[in-house]
Amino acid sequence: MTEKNSWLTNSVMPFQFEGLPIRGRICSLGQSLNKIIRQHDYPIGISKLLGEVLVLTVLMADSIKLKYKLSIQIHGKGDLKLIATDYCIPLNRSETPMIRGYAKFSSIKIDYSGSVQDMMGEGYFATILDQGEGSIPYKGITNLDKKGLVHSAEEFFLNSEQLETRFWILVHEKIDAEGKTLLTGIGLMLQRLPNIEGSKILEHAEKKGTRAVQDLAADRILSNSNWEKITSFLNEEASKAISQKKGNFSGLLLKAFSDKDLRVFVEKKFDFGCGCSPDKVVQTMSIYSRKDLHTMTNKMGKVTADCQFCGAHYEFNPSELGHDN
Ligand SMILES: [Zn+2]
């Protein structure tokens, strides 16, 4: 596996190591991330954090059997109040999946930097999984702790799927020839699969006494110490890569598993897309009564709504919205 330039575009690629109960994905965000940050005019610290959450959203969405939409919302009590992202699979499956995101923050504070904890203070990390028509959305909530954003996502997988998961995410900036800030996001996700399958193979191999099968089975059962060894190696190397602003996560992966064969799966593309529409706004506003809508009507006699994700502006006559009660 070599670092390909295409990874600087918008793609996510699953992989697996032969003989090991470990799977993972590598994600790269280029143009789509820059399209998203240009929808807004956020301080760089907030744009970069939004980029990290977007990388995390893509990795998480691709690792579950997503049929419709995965949303992440991080709520804080600090100057930065909210980071919200969505990964959405269009109803027409031939269309490219869409990502979008926005932030809410106090505009009085000019400089946003440091950890997510510094910016958001106390808060929580919510993952909302919506599998579309006929299903009730699942909401998983974990506290935002000092260990950071990634740790909250790791907790989500441990609580909802009992899967040990690790993420490494890097978002770095550069200035292009026109003086515009360009962001690139890279992320690596590893998941340790349950050892049940491995135990069965080992049991079978022991009965038969086949040496080669035993070796294979032993490999499939990943001991805690091996998993710790692999993840602490990646922690160390990834933090070096992050501090040096080098995003060669595929190289790190090959180093961590140097004696194993790697199987990679087809990489999937996605792009920025909002998917908001007048119909969806009408649907959202159907919760308001005529009385509520009266108080929301402006001097021009219209009820207005702005999409937080893409800035689209919608205007309606109050008679088109709400219900009678
Ligand atoms: Zn929109």
Boltz pocket constraint, residues with backbone or C-beta under 6 A from the ligand:
constraints:
  - pocket:
      binder: B
      contacts: [[A, 274], [A, 275], [A, 276], [A, 307], [A, 308], [A, 309], [A, 310], [A, 311], [A, 312]]
      max_distance: 6.0
